[in-house]
Amino acid sequence: MPEEPLTRKEYRRRQAQVAQAAPSTPSPRDLSREAHLQQTKQALEAERTTRLKHRLNWAIGGLSVAIVIVYLILFFVG
């Protein structure tokens, strides 16, 4: 015998029972839009932080070299 079609309410109730019976970690497809946006925002912040660290390291290195050059110029000229 074929099953009769379920109403939306019955279908949701059955899906809730199945979800309660076997809880699992949500896949990216199951995440809500807000959670996905928050996850994307955190990834962008981490990427920006990494780039900023890289730039600051280069700036510190450049300033250190410039200080040494100025010191050598003042030492030998003065």
Rosetta blueprint (number, residue, H / E / L):
1 M L
2 P L
3 E L
4 E L
5 P L
6 L L
7 T L
8 R H
9 K H
10 E H
11 Y H
12 R H
13 R H
14 R H
15 Q H
16 A H
17 Q H
18 V H
19 A H
20 Q H
21 A H
22 A L
23 P L
24 S L
25 T L
26 P L
27 S L
28 P L
29 R L
30 D L
31 L L
32 S L
33 R H
34 E H
35 A H
36 H H
37 L H
38 Q H
39 Q H
40 T H
41 K H
42 Q H
43 A H
44 L H
45 E H
46 A H
47 E H
48 R H
49 T H
50 T H
51 R H
52 L H
53 K H
54 H H
55 R H
56 L H
57 N H
58 W H
59 A H
60 I H
61 G H
62 G H
63 L H
64 S H
65 V H
66 A H
67 I H
68 V H
69 I H
70 V H
71 Y H
72 L H
73 I H
74 L H
75 F H
76 F H
77 V H
78 G L
